[in-house]
Amino acid sequence: QVQLVESGGGSVQAGGSLTLSCTISGHTARPFFLGWFRQGPGKEREGEREGVATIYTGDSTTYIADSVRGRFAISQDKAKNTVYLQMNSLEPEDTAMYYCASHLLSSGNPLIASRFHYWGQGTQVTVSS
């Protein structure tokens, strides 16, 4: 089994920054995809989780959603088994519960929530105007 624990959420004003962390434990010896997803207010179904950024731990290839490109970045620290989501120039529209997820169930777009197997519990990000 794989366990994912998110941290770093909080409340910030528009224009501010936050860094989210996702610490992974379990079957992580082989490279895998790890993604950040978010679910905004009123969107409770898993299918409504928006892909934000994904990284392939083998070679650090990243995939960034158009909605956050230029503002968000994803990175990893292999020694700490941790993946980070650096969020800059935050906007009220970025308010959401942010989840990390790992291990694709099928090949294809690594920014689609339904393709991921393991999920963390989420961390809340609130951006005020």
KOLMI-403894 format. One record per atom (N, C-alpha, C): residue number from 1; chain; atom name; x, y, z. Coordinates in steps of 0.05 Angstrom, whole numbers. Atoms other than C-alpha are relative to their C-alpha. Layout:
% residues N
@paza=NUM, nuvo=A, ronu=CA, east=X, north=Y, up=Z
...
//
This chain:
% residues 129
@paza=1, nuvo=A, ronu=N, east=17, north=-24, up=0
@paza=1, nuvo=A, ronu=CA, east=0, north=0, up=0
@paza=1, nuvo=A, ronu=C, east=17, north=25, up=0
@paza=2, nuvo=A, ronu=N, east=-13, north=-26, up=1
@paza=2, nuvo=A, ronu=CA, east=19, north=72, up=-11
@paza=2, nuvo=A, ronu=C, east=-16, north=20, up=17
@paza=3, nuvo=A, ronu=N, east=13, north=-21, up=-16
@paza=3, nuvo=A, ronu=CA, east=3, north=128, up=38
@paza=3, nuvo=A, ronu=C, east=10, north=27, up=-8
@paza=4, nuvo=A, ronu=N, east=-6, north=-28, up=8
@paza=4, nuvo=A, ronu=CA, east=1, north=201, up=19
@paza=4, nuvo=A, ronu=C, east=-11, north=19, up=21
@paza=5, nuvo=A, ronu=N, east=8, north=-20, up=-20
@paza=5, nuvo=A, ronu=CA, east=-1, north=258, up=69
@paza=5, nuvo=A, ronu=C, east=7, north=28, up=-10
@paza=6, nuvo=A, ronu=N, east=-4, north=-28, up=9
@paza=6, nuvo=A, ronu=CA, east=-11, north=330, up=46
@paza=6, nuvo=A, ronu=C, east=2, north=19, up=24
@paza=7, nuvo=A, ronu=N, east=-2, north=-21, up=-20
@paza=7, nuvo=A, ronu=CA, east=8, north=391, up=86
@paza=7, nuvo=A, ronu=C, east=6, north=26, up=-14
@paza=8, nuvo=A, ronu=N, east=-7, north=-26, up=10
@paza=8, nuvo=A, ronu=CA, east=19, north=465, up=77
@paza=8, nuvo=A, ronu=C, east=-22, north=18, up=-9
@paza=9, nuvo=A, ronu=N, east=22, north=-17, up=8
@paza=9, nuvo=A, ronu=CA, east=-50, north=490, up=62
@paza=9, nuvo=A, ronu=C, east=-4, north=22, up=20
@paza=10, nuvo=A, ronu=N, east=5, north=-22, up=-18
@paza=10, nuvo=A, ronu=CA, east=-77, north=553, up=93
@paza=10, nuvo=A, ronu=C, east=-16, north=22, up=-14
@paza=11, nuvo=A, ronu=N, east=14, north=-23, up=11
@paza=11, nuvo=A, ronu=CA, east=-108, north=621, up=81
@paza=11, nuvo=A, ronu=C, east=20, north=22, up=-7
@paza=12, nuvo=A, ronu=N, east=-18, north=-21, up=9
@paza=12, nuvo=A, ronu=CA, east=-73, north=675, up=41
@paza=12, nuvo=A, ronu=C, east=-17, north=21, up=-15
@paza=13, nuvo=A, ronu=N, east=13, north=-20, up=17
@paza=13, nuvo=A, ronu=CA, east=-92, north=739, up=6
@paza=13, nuvo=A, ronu=C, east=9, north=-3, up=-29
@paza=14, nuvo=A, ronu=N, east=-7, north=2, up=29
@paza=14, nuvo=A, ronu=CA, east=-93, north=744, up=-69
@paza=14, nuvo=A, ronu=C, east=27, north=12, up=-5
@paza=15, nuvo=A, ronu=N, east=-27, north=-8, up=6
@paza=15, nuvo=A, ronu=CA, east=-24, north=751, up=-97
@paza=15, nuvo=A, ronu=C, east=21, north=-13, up=17
@paza=16, nuvo=A, ronu=N, east=-18, north=13, up=-18
@paza=16, nuvo=A, ronu=CA, east=6, north=711, up=-42
@paza=16, nuvo=A, ronu=C, east=10, north=-27, up=-10
@paza=17, nuvo=A, ronu=N, east=-12, north=26, up=8
@paza=17, nuvo=A, ronu=CA, east=43, north=644, up=-44
@paza=17, nuvo=A, ronu=C, east=-4, north=-20, up=22
@paza=18, nuvo=A, ronu=N, east=0, north=23, up=-19
@paza=18, nuvo=A, ronu=CA, east=38, north=576, up=-11
@paza=18, nuvo=A, ronu=C, east=15, north=-22, up=-13
@paza=19, nuvo=A, ronu=N, east=-13, north=25, up=10
@paza=19, nuvo=A, ronu=CA, east=78, north=512, up=-17
@paza=19, nuvo=A, ronu=C, east=-13, north=-23, up=14
@paza=20, nuvo=A, ronu=N, east=12, north=24, up=-10
@paza=20, nuvo=A, ronu=CA, east=41, north=447, up=-9
@paza=20, nuvo=A, ronu=C, east=21, north=-23, up=-1
@paza=21, nuvo=A, ronu=N, east=-18, north=23, up=0
@paza=21, nuvo=A, ronu=CA, east=78, north=383, up=9
@paza=21, nuvo=A, ronu=C, east=-17, north=-26, up=0
@paza=22, nuvo=A, ronu=N, east=12, north=26, up=0
@paza=22, nuvo=A, ronu=CA, east=59, north=311, up=-4
@paza=22, nuvo=A, ronu=C, east=22, north=-20, up=6
@paza=23, nuvo=A, ronu=N, east=-19, north=20, up=-8
@paza=23, nuvo=A, ronu=CA, east=98, north=258, up=33
@paza=23, nuvo=A, ronu=C, east=-11, north=-27, up=-5
@paza=24, nuvo=A, ronu=N, east=9, north=26, up=9
@paza=24, nuvo=A, ronu=CA, east=95, north=188, up=6
@paza=24, nuvo=A, ronu=C, east=14, north=-22, up=16
@paza=25, nuvo=A, ronu=N, east=-13, north=24, up=-12
@paza=25, nuvo=A, ronu=CA, east=107, north=121, up=41
@paza=25, nuvo=A, ronu=C, east=-13, north=-24, up=-13
@paza=26, nuvo=A, ronu=N, east=11, north=24, up=12
@paza=26, nuvo=A, ronu=CA, east=97, north=50, up=18
@paza=26, nuvo=A, ronu=C, east=16, north=-9, up=-23
@paza=27, nuvo=A, ronu=N, east=-13, north=12, up=23
@paza=27, nuvo=A, ronu=CA, east=113, north=19, up=-49
@paza=27, nuvo=A, ronu=C, east=10, north=22, up=-19
@paza=28, nuvo=A, ronu=N, east=-10, north=-22, up=16
@paza=28, nuvo=A, ronu=CA, east=156, north=75, up=-77
@paza=28, nuvo=A, ronu=C, east=27, north=-6, up=-12
@paza=29, nuvo=A, ronu=N, east=-27, north=6, up=9
@paza=29, nuvo=A, ronu=CA, east=219, north=38, up=-98
@paza=29, nuvo=A, ronu=C, east=2, north=5, up=-31
@paza=30, nuvo=A, ronu=N, east=-1, north=-5, up=29
@paza=30, nuvo=A, ronu=CA, east=201, north=43, up=-172
@paza=30, nuvo=A, ronu=C, east=-12, north=27, up=-7
@paza=31, nuvo=A, ronu=N, east=10, north=-27, up=7
@paza=31, nuvo=A, ronu=CA, east=187, north=109, up=-208
@paza=31, nuvo=A, ronu=C, east=-31, north=-1, up=-5
@paza=32, nuvo=A, ronu=N, east=28, north=-1, up=4
@paza=32, nuvo=A, ronu=CA, east=115, north=131, up=-211
@paza=32, nuvo=A, ronu=C, east=-9, north=30, up=-5
@paza=33, nuvo=A, ronu=N, east=11, north=-27, up=4
@paza=33, nuvo=A, ronu=CA, east=71, north=191, up=-228
@paza=33, nuvo=A, ronu=C, east=-13, north=8, up=27
@paza=34, nuvo=A, ronu=N, east=14, north=-11, up=-22
@paza=34, nuvo=A, ronu=CA, east=48, north=236, up=-172
@paza=34, nuvo=A, ronu=C, east=-12, north=27, up=-9
@paza=35, nuvo=A, ronu=N, east=14, north=-24, up=9
@paza=35, nuvo=A, ronu=CA, east=-3, north=291, up=-184
@paza=35, nuvo=A, ronu=C, east=-13, north=15, up=22
@paza=36, nuvo=A, ronu=N, east=16, north=-18, up=-18
@paza=36, nuvo=A, ronu=CA, east=-36, north=349, up=-149
@paza=36, nuvo=A, ronu=C, east=-26, north=6, up=-14
@paza=37, nuvo=A, ronu=N, east=26, north=-6, up=11
@paza=37, nuvo=A, ronu=CA, east=-110, north=358, up=-159
@paza=37, nuvo=A, ronu=C, east=-15, north=18, up=20
@paza=38, nuvo=A, ronu=N, east=15, north=-17, up=-18
@paza=38, nuvo=A, ronu=CA, east=-160, north=407, up=-131
@paza=38, nuvo=A, ronu=C, east=-30, north=-3, up=-6
@paza=39, nuvo=A, ronu=N, east=29, north=1, up=2
@paza=39, nuvo=A, ronu=CA, east=-234, north=408, up=-117
@paza=39, nuvo=A, ronu=C, east=-11, north=24, up=13
@paza=40, nuvo=A, ronu=N, east=10, north=-26, up=-10
@paza=40, nuvo=A, ronu=CA, east=-267, north=475, up=-111
@paza=40, nuvo=A, ronu=C, east=-27, north=-3, up=15
@paza=41, nuvo=A, ronu=N, east=25, north=0, up=-15
@paza=41, nuvo=A, ronu=CA, east=-328, north=493, up=-69
@paza=41, nuvo=A, ronu=C, east=-23, north=-9, up=-18
@paza=42, nuvo=A, ronu=N, east=23, north=9, up=15
@paza=42, nuvo=A, ronu=CA, east=-391, north=457, up=-91
@paza=42, nuvo=A, ronu=C, east=5, north=-22, up=-20
@paza=43, nuvo=A, ronu=N, east=-7, north=22, up=19
@paza=43, nuvo=A, ronu=CA, east=-354, north=403, up=-130
@paza=43, nuvo=A, ronu=C, east=10, north=-23, up=17
@paza=44, nuvo=A, ronu=N, east=-7, north=21, up=-18
@paza=44, nuvo=A, ronu=CA, east=-357, north=342, up=-86
@paza=44, nuvo=A, ronu=C, east=7, north=-27, up=-13
@paza=45, nuvo=A, ronu=N, east=-5, north=26, up=13
@paza=45, nuvo=A, ronu=CA, east=-352, north=286, up=-137
@paza=45, nuvo=A, ronu=C, east=29, north=-2, up=-9
@paza=46, nuvo=A, ronu=N, east=-28, north=4, up=8
@paza=46, nuvo=A, ronu=CA, east=-284, north=256, up=-152
@paza=46, nuvo=A, ronu=C, east=4, north=8, up=-29
@paza=47, nuvo=A, ronu=N, east=-3, north=-8, up=28
@paza=47, nuvo=A, ronu=CA, east=-296, north=268, up=-226
@paza=47, nuvo=A, ronu=C, east=3, north=29, up=-4
@paza=48, nuvo=A, ronu=N, east=-2, north=-29, up=3
@paza=48, nuvo=A, ronu=CA, east=-296, north=342, up=-213
@paza=48, nuvo=A, ronu=C, east=26, north=10, up=12
@paza=49, nuvo=A, ronu=N, east=-26, north=-9, up=-9
@paza=49, nuvo=A, ronu=CA, east=-225, north=343, up=-186
@paza=49, nuvo=A, ronu=C, east=16, north=8, up=-24
@paza=50, nuvo=A, ronu=N, east=-15, north=-12, up=22
@paza=50, nuvo=A, ronu=CA, east=-183, north=387, up=-231
@paza=50, nuvo=A, ronu=C, east=30, north=-7, up=3
@paza=51, nuvo=A, ronu=N, east=-28, north=4, up=-1
@paza=51, nuvo=A, ronu=CA, east=-113, north=365, up=-248
@paza=51, nuvo=A, ronu=C, east=15, north=26, up=-1
@paza=52, nuvo=A, ronu=N, east=-15, north=-25, up=-2
@paza=52, nuvo=A, ronu=CA, east=-63, north=419, up=-230
@paza=52, nuvo=A, ronu=C, east=29, north=-5, up=-10
@paza=53, nuvo=A, ronu=N, east=-28, north=5, up=8
@paza=53, nuvo=A, ronu=CA, east=7, north=389, up=-238
@paza=53, nuvo=A, ronu=C, east=7, north=-29, up=7
@paza=54, nuvo=A, ronu=N, east=-9, north=28, up=-4
@paza=54, nuvo=A, ronu=CA, east=39, north=320, up=-243
@paza=54, nuvo=A, ronu=C, east=30, north=-1, up=-5
@paza=55, nuvo=A, ronu=N, east=-29, north=5, up=4
@paza=55, nuvo=A, ronu=CA, east=111, north=296, up=-238
@paza=55, nuvo=A, ronu=C, east=5, north=-30, up=-2
@paza=56, nuvo=A, ronu=N, east=-9, north=28, up=2
@paza=56, nuvo=A, ronu=CA, east=143, north=231, up=-260
@paza=56, nuvo=A, ronu=C, east=25, north=-2, up=17
@paza=57, nuvo=A, ronu=N, east=-22, north=0, up=-19
@paza=57, nuvo=A, ronu=CA, east=190, north=213, up=-204
@paza=57, nuvo=A, ronu=C, east=25, north=-12, up=-12
@paza=58, nuvo=A, ronu=N, east=-24, north=12, up=12
@paza=58, nuvo=A, ronu=CA, east=237, north=174, up=-250
@paza=58, nuvo=A, ronu=C, east=19, north=21, up=-11
@paza=59, nuvo=A, ronu=N, east=-18, north=-19, up=13
@paza=59, nuvo=A, ronu=CA, east=263, north=234, up=-289
@paza=59, nuvo=A, ronu=C, east=-9, north=29, up=6
@paza=60, nuvo=A, ronu=N, east=10, north=-26, up=-7
@paza=60, nuvo=A, ronu=CA, east=224, north=293, up=-258
@paza=60, nuvo=A, ronu=C, east=-14, north=15, up=-22
@paza=61, nuvo=A, ronu=N, east=17, north=-13, up=20
@paza=61, nuvo=A, ronu=CA, east=184, north=306, up=-321
@paza=61, nuvo=A, ronu=C, east=-25, north=10, up=13
@paza=62, nuvo=A, ronu=N, east=23, north=-13, up=-13
@paza=62, nuvo=A, ronu=CA, east=128, north=353, up=-303
@paza=62, nuvo=A, ronu=C, east=-22, north=6, up=-21
@paza=63, nuvo=A, ronu=N, east=24, north=-7, up=16
@paza=63, nuvo=A, ronu=CA, east=58, north=366, up=-331
@paza=63, nuvo=A, ronu=C, east=-15, north=21, up=16
@paza=64, nuvo=A, ronu=N, east=13, north=-22, up=-13
@paza=64, nuvo=A, ronu=CA, east=25, north=432, up=-314
@paza=64, nuvo=A, ronu=C, east=-26, north=7, up=-14
@paza=65, nuvo=A, ronu=N, east=26, north=-8, up=12
@paza=65, nuvo=A, ronu=CA, east=-48, north=451, up=-326
@paza=65, nuvo=A, ronu=C, east=2, north=28, up=-10
@paza=66, nuvo=A, ronu=N, east=0, north=-27, up=12
@paza=66, nuvo=A, ronu=CA, east=-60, north=511, up=-370
@paza=66, nuvo=A, ronu=C, east=-9, north=21, up=20
@paza=67, nuvo=A, ronu=N, east=12, north=-19, up=-18
@paza=67, nuvo=A, ronu=CA, east=-100, north=544, up=-315
@paza=67, nuvo=A, ronu=C, east=20, north=11, up=21
@paza=68, nuvo=A, ronu=N, east=-19, north=-8, up=-21
@paza=68, nuvo=A, ronu=CA, east=-39, north=549, up=-269
@paza=68, nuvo=A, ronu=C, east=29, north=3, up=-11
@paza=69, nuvo=A, ronu=N, east=-27, north=-2, up=11
@paza=69, nuvo=A, ronu=CA, east=20, north=549, up=-317
@paza=69, nuvo=A, ronu=C, east=11, north=28, up=3
@paza=70, nuvo=A, ronu=N, east=-13, north=-26, up=-5
@paza=70, nuvo=A, ronu=CA, east=69, north=604, up=-300
@paza=70, nuvo=A, ronu=C, east=-4, north=10, up=29
@paza=71, nuvo=A, ronu=N, east=4, north=-8, up=-28
@paza=71, nuvo=A, ronu=CA, east=43, north=609, up=-229
@paza=71, nuvo=A, ronu=C, east=7, north=-23, up=19
@paza=72, nuvo=A, ronu=N, east=-5, north=24, up=-17
@paza=72, nuvo=A, ronu=CA, east=49, north=538, up=-201
@paza=72, nuvo=A, ronu=C, east=24, north=-16, up=-11
@paza=73, nuvo=A, ronu=N, east=-21, north=18, up=8
@paza=73, nuvo=A, ronu=CA, east=108, north=491, up=-202
@paza=73, nuvo=A, ronu=C, east=0, north=-25, up=18
@paza=74, nuvo=A, ronu=N, east=-2, north=24, up=-15
@paza=74, nuvo=A, ronu=CA, east=117, north=419, up=-180
@paza=74, nuvo=A, ronu=C, east=28, north=-10, up=0
@paza=75, nuvo=A, ronu=N, east=-27, north=9, up=-2
@paza=75, nuvo=A, ronu=CA, east=181, north=389, up=-155
@paza=75, nuvo=A, ronu=C, east=1, north=-23, up=20
@paza=76, nuvo=A, ronu=N, east=-2, north=23, up=-19
@paza=76, nuvo=A, ronu=CA, east=207, north=330, up=-114
@paza=76, nuvo=A, ronu=C, east=26, north=1, up=15
@paza=77, nuvo=A, ronu=N, east=-25, north=5, up=-16
@paza=77, nuvo=A, ronu=CA, east=258, north=315, up=-60
@paza=77, nuvo=A, ronu=C, east=0, north=-30, up=5
@paza=78, nuvo=A, ronu=N, east=1, north=29, up=-2
@paza=78, nuvo=A, ronu=CA, east=272, north=241, up=-68
@paza=78, nuvo=A, ronu=C, east=10, north=-9, up=28
@paza=79, nuvo=A, ronu=N, east=-11, north=8, up=-26
@paza=79, nuvo=A, ronu=CA, east=312, north=238, up=-3
@paza=79, nuvo=A, ronu=C, east=-21, north=2, up=22
@paza=80, nuvo=A, ronu=N, east=22, north=-3, up=-20
@paza=80, nuvo=A, ronu=CA, east=250, north=261, up=35
@paza=80, nuvo=A, ronu=C, east=-26, north=-13, up=-8
@paza=81, nuvo=A, ronu=N, east=24, north=13, up=10
@paza=81, nuvo=A, ronu=CA, east=200, north=222, up=-7
@paza=81, nuvo=A, ronu=C, east=-23, north=21, up=0
@paza=82, nuvo=A, ronu=N, east=19, north=-22, up=-1
@paza=82, nuvo=A, ronu=CA, east=164, north=288, up=-15
@paza=82, nuvo=A, ronu=C, east=-2, north=14, up=-27
@paza=83, nuvo=A, ronu=N, east=5, north=-16, up=24
@paza=83, nuvo=A, ronu=CA, east=133, north=325, up=-74
@paza=83, nuvo=A, ronu=C, east=-13, north=26, up=8
@paza=84, nuvo=A, ronu=N, east=9, north=-27, up=-7
@paza=84, nuvo=A, ronu=CA, east=120, north=399, up=-71
@paza=84, nuvo=A, ronu=C, east=-17, north=13, up=-22
@paza=85, nuvo=A, ronu=N, east=15, north=-17, up=19
@paza=85, nuvo=A, ronu=CA, east=70, north=445, up=-104
@paza=85, nuvo=A, ronu=C, east=4, north=29, up=9
@paza=86, nuvo=A, ronu=N, east=-4, north=-28, up=-6
@paza=86, nuvo=A, ronu=CA, east=95, north=516, up=-104
@paza=86, nuvo=A, ronu=C, east=-21, north=16, up=-15
@paza=87, nuvo=A, ronu=N, east=22, north=-16, up=11
@paza=87, nuvo=A, ronu=CA, east=37, north=564, up=-115
@paza=87, nuvo=A, ronu=C, east=6, north=29, up=4
@paza=88, nuvo=A, ronu=N, east=-5, north=-29, up=-1
@paza=88, nuvo=A, ronu=CA, east=51, north=637, up=-132
@paza=88, nuvo=A, ronu=C, east=-23, north=15, up=-12
@paza=89, nuvo=A, ronu=N, east=21, north=-18, up=12
@paza=89, nuvo=A, ronu=CA, east=6, north=695, up=-151
@paza=89, nuvo=A, ronu=C, east=-27, north=-12, up=3
@paza=90, nuvo=A, ronu=N, east=25, north=14, up=-5
@paza=90, nuvo=A, ronu=CA, east=-53, north=660, up=-119
@paza=90, nuvo=A, ronu=C, east=-24, north=19, up=-5
@paza=91, nuvo=A, ronu=N, east=25, north=-14, up=6
@paza=91, nuvo=A, ronu=CA, east=-123, north=681, up=-140
@paza=91, nuvo=A, ronu=C, east=-23, north=-13, up=16
@paza=92, nuvo=A, ronu=N, east=23, north=12, up=-14
@paza=92, nuvo=A, ronu=CA, east=-190, north=672, up=-106
@paza=92, nuvo=A, ronu=C, east=-10, north=-26, up=-13
@paza=93, nuvo=A, ronu=N, east=9, north=24, up=15
@paza=93, nuvo=A, ronu=CA, east=-206, north=621, up=-160
@paza=93, nuvo=A, ronu=C, east=16, north=-24, up=6
@paza=94, nuvo=A, ronu=N, east=-17, north=23, up=-8
@paza=94, nuvo=A, ronu=CA, east=-150, north=577, up=-133
@paza=94, nuvo=A, ronu=C, east=-10, north=-12, up=26
@paza=95, nuvo=A, ronu=N, east=11, north=11, up=-24
@paza=95, nuvo=A, ronu=CA, east=-191, north=566, up=-70
@paza=95, nuvo=A, ronu=C, east=-11, north=-28, up=-5
@paza=96, nuvo=A, ronu=N, east=8, north=28, up=5
@paza=96, nuvo=A, ronu=CA, east=-201, north=491, up=-64
@paza=96, nuvo=A, ronu=C, east=13, north=-18, up=21
@paza=97, nuvo=A, ronu=N, east=-14, north=21, up=-14
@paza=97, nuvo=A, ronu=CA, east=-184, north=428, up=-27
@paza=97, nuvo=A, ronu=C, east=20, north=-12, up=-20
@paza=98, nuvo=A, ronu=N, east=-21, north=10, up=18
@paza=98, nuvo=A, ronu=CA, east=-118, north=404, up=-56
@paza=98, nuvo=A, ronu=C, east=8, north=-28, up=9
@paza=99, nuvo=A, ronu=N, east=-6, north=28, up=-6
@paza=99, nuvo=A, ronu=CA, east=-103, north=330, up=-60
@paza=99, nuvo=A, ronu=C, east=25, north=-8, up=-16
@paza=100, nuvo=A, ronu=N, east=-20, north=13, up=16
@paza=100, nuvo=A, ronu=CA, east=-42, north=291, up=-81
@paza=100, nuvo=A, ronu=C, east=-8, north=-29, up=-5
@paza=101, nuvo=A, ronu=N, east=8, north=27, up=8
@paza=101, nuvo=A, ronu=CA, east=-50, north=225, up=-116
@paza=101, nuvo=A, ronu=C, east=24, north=-13, up=-14
@paza=102, nuvo=A, ronu=N, east=-23, north=13, up=12
@paza=102, nuvo=A, ronu=CA, east=-1, north=173, up=-141
@paza=102, nuvo=A, ronu=C, east=-8, north=-26, up=-15
@paza=103, nuvo=A, ronu=N, east=1, north=25, up=15
@paza=103, nuvo=A, ronu=CA, east=8, north=113, up=-188
@paza=103, nuvo=A, ronu=C, east=-24, north=0, up=-19
@paza=104, nuvo=A, ronu=N, east=21, north=1, up=21
@paza=104, nuvo=A, ronu=CA, east=-30, north=116, up=-253
@paza=104, nuvo=A, ronu=C, east=-10, north=-29, up=-4
@paza=105, nuvo=A, ronu=N, east=13, north=25, up=5
@paza=105, nuvo=A, ronu=CA, east=-79, north=60, up=-265
@paza=105, nuvo=A, ronu=C, east=1, north=-7, up=-30
@paza=106, nuvo=A, ronu=N, east=0, north=5, up=29
@paza=106, nuvo=A, ronu=CA, east=-75, north=69, up=-340
@paza=106, nuvo=A, ronu=C, east=17, north=22, up=-13
@paza=107, nuvo=A, ronu=N, east=-17, north=-20, up=13
@paza=107, nuvo=A, ronu=CA, east=-31, north=106, up=-390
@paza=107, nuvo=A, ronu=C, east=-18, north=22, up=-11
@paza=108, nuvo=A, ronu=N, east=16, north=-22, up=11
@paza=108, nuvo=A, ronu=CA, east=-52, north=172, up=-419
@paza=108, nuvo=A, ronu=C, east=6, north=26, up=15
@paza=109, nuvo=A, ronu=N, east=-2, north=-27, up=-13
@paza=109, nuvo=A, ronu=CA, east=-62, north=243, up=-394
@paza=109, nuvo=A, ronu=C, east=4, north=-3, up=30
@paza=110, nuvo=A, ronu=N, east=-5, north=3, up=-28
@paza=110, nuvo=A, ronu=CA, east=-30, north=246, up=-325
@paza=110, nuvo=A, ronu=C, east=-12, north=23, up=17
@paza=111, nuvo=A, ronu=N, east=13, north=-21, up=-15
@paza=111, nuvo=A, ronu=CA, east=-74, north=305, up=-304
@paza=111, nuvo=A, ronu=C, east=-30, north=-7, up=3
@paza=112, nuvo=A, ronu=N, east=28, north=8, up=-3
@paza=112, nuvo=A, ronu=CA, east=-139, north=265, up=-302
@paza=112, nuvo=A, ronu=C, east=-2, north=-16, up=26
@paza=113, nuvo=A, ronu=N, east=2, north=12, up=-27
@paza=113, nuvo=A, ronu=CA, east=-160, north=246, up=-231
@paza=113, nuvo=A, ronu=C, east=-7, north=-29, up=0
@paza=114, nuvo=A, ronu=N, east=9, north=28, up=0
@paza=114, nuvo=A, ronu=CA, east=-194, north=181, up=-249
@paza=114, nuvo=A, ronu=C, east=22, north=-20, up=-7
@paza=115, nuvo=A, ronu=N, east=-22, north=18, up=8
@paza=115, nuvo=A, ronu=CA, east=-128, north=152, up=-274
@paza=115, nuvo=A, ronu=C, east=17, north=-7, up=24
@paza=116, nuvo=A, ronu=N, east=-18, north=4, up=-23
@paza=116, nuvo=A, ronu=CA, east=-96, north=154, up=-204
@paza=116, nuvo=A, ronu=C, east=-12, north=-19, up=20
@paza=117, nuvo=A, ronu=N, east=9, north=22, up=-18
@paza=117, nuvo=A, ronu=CA, east=-98, north=98, up=-153
@paza=117, nuvo=A, ronu=C, east=-1, north=9, up=29
@paza=118, nuvo=A, ronu=N, east=-2, north=-7, up=-28
@paza=118, nuvo=A, ronu=CA, east=-76, north=126, up=-86
@paza=118, nuvo=A, ronu=C, east=-4, north=30, up=4
@paza=119, nuvo=A, ronu=N, east=7, north=-28, up=-6
@paza=119, nuvo=A, ronu=CA, east=-101, north=190, up=-54
@paza=119, nuvo=A, ronu=C, east=6, north=7, up=29
@paza=120, nuvo=A, ronu=N, east=-2, north=-11, up=-27
@paza=120, nuvo=A, ronu=CA, east=-85, north=233, up=5
@paza=120, nuvo=A, ronu=C, east=-27, north=11, up=9
@paza=121, nuvo=A, ronu=N, east=25, north=-10, up=-11
@paza=121, nuvo=A, ronu=CA, east=-137, north=265, up=50
@paza=121, nuvo=A, ronu=C, east=-6, north=29, up=-7
@paza=122, nuvo=A, ronu=N, east=4, north=-27, up=9
@paza=122, nuvo=A, ronu=CA, east=-127, north=335, up=23
@paza=122, nuvo=A, ronu=C, east=8, north=21, up=20
@paza=123, nuvo=A, ronu=N, east=-7, north=-23, up=-16
@paza=123, nuvo=A, ronu=CA, east=-106, north=403, up=49
@paza=123, nuvo=A, ronu=C, east=-14, north=24, up=-12
@paza=124, nuvo=A, ronu=N, east=17, north=-23, up=10
@paza=124, nuvo=A, ronu=CA, east=-149, north=466, up=44
@paza=124, nuvo=A, ronu=C, east=17, north=24, up=-6
@paza=125, nuvo=A, ronu=N, east=-12, north=-26, up=7
@paza=125, nuvo=A, ronu=CA, east=-125, north=528, up=8
@paza=125, nuvo=A, ronu=C, east=-22, north=20, up=-4
@paza=126, nuvo=A, ronu=N, east=20, north=-21, up=3
@paza=126, nuvo=A, ronu=CA, east=-166, north=591, up=15
@paza=126, nuvo=A, ronu=C, east=14, north=26, up=-7
@paza=127, nuvo=A, ronu=N, east=-12, north=-25, up=9
@paza=127, nuvo=A, ronu=CA, east=-149, north=654, up=-23
@paza=127, nuvo=A, ronu=C, east=-21, north=22, up=1
@paza=128, nuvo=A, ronu=N, east=19, north=-21, up=-2
@paza=128, nuvo=A, ronu=CA, east=-184, north=718, up=-5
@paza=128, nuvo=A, ronu=C, east=8, north=24, up=-17
@paza=129, nuvo=A, ronu=N, east=-6, north=-22, up=18
@paza=129, nuvo=A, ronu=CA, east=-190, north=779, up=-49
@paza=129, nuvo=A, ronu=C, east=5, north=26, up=16
//
